Amino acid sequence: MQTLSFTALRVDGMTCGSCVRHVEGALRALPGVSSVDVRLREGLALVRHDLAAAPPAALVAALEAEGYPAEPETGG
């Protein structure tokens, strides 16, 4: 059973369109990720994903493996 969720990730180190493509590719490659919207100006990646297949820690790990430090965005 899928438990779909949205996670906003704060992504450091993105400076151009190529960075956006790398971040999108790293996240889309994960099983359980259904959509990715990367916003360069805001330094955010908005991800719709299955929590069981791709928990937030896996999203962060995928980006960090590509050289982009990331962390879940917290509200407030």
C-alpha positions in Angstrom: 0.0 0.0 0.0 1.3 3.4 -1.0 1.3 6.3 1.4 1.9 9.3 -0.8 3.3 12.4 0.7 4.8 15.8 -0.3 8.2 16.7 1.0 9.9 20.1 0.5 13.7 19.9 0.6 16.0 22.8 1.2 18.8 22.2 -1.3 22.2 24.0 -1.1 24.7 24.4 -3.9 22.3 24.9 -6.9 23.5 27.7 -9.0 22.2 27.0 -12.6 19.9 25.0 -14.8 22.4 22.1 -14.9 22.2 21.9 -11.1 18.4 21.7 -11.4 18.6 18.8 -13.9 21.0 16.9 -11.6 18.8 17.4 -8.6 15.7 16.3 -10.6 17.4 13.3 -12.0 18.7 12.1 -8.6 15.3 12.4 -7.1 13.3 10.9 -10.0 15.7 7.9 -10.1 14.4 6.8 -6.6 11.7 4.1 -6.6 8.5 5.6 -5.1 9.1 9.2 -6.4 6.2 10.3 -8.6 7.0 13.9 -9.2 9.7 16.5 -8.6 9.5 20.3 -8.9 12.9 22.0 -8.4 12.9 25.8 -7.8 16.3 27.2 -8.3 15.7 30.7 -6.9 14.1 29.4 -3.7 16.7 26.5 -3.3 13.8 24.0 -3.0 12.9 20.7 -4.3 9.2 19.7 -3.9 8.8 15.9 -4.1 5.7 13.8 -4.2 6.7 10.3 -3.1 5.7 7.0 -1.4 6.9 7.3 2.2 7.5 3.5 2.4 9.6 3.3 -0.8 11.3 6.8 -0.6 11.3 8.2 2.9 12.7 11.8 3.3 16.0 10.4 4.5 16.4 8.6 1.2 15.6 11.8 -0.7 18.3 13.7 1.3 20.8 10.9 0.8 20.3 10.8 -3.0 20.9 14.6 -3.2 24.0 14.5 -1.0 25.4 11.6 -3.1 25.2 14.1 -6.0 27.0 16.8 -4.0 24.0 18.8 -3.0 23.5 19.2 0.8 19.8 19.0 1.6 17.4 18.8 4.5 13.6 18.7 4.8 12.1 22.2 4.9 10.3 22.9 8.2 7.4 25.2 8.4 7.3 28.3 10.6 
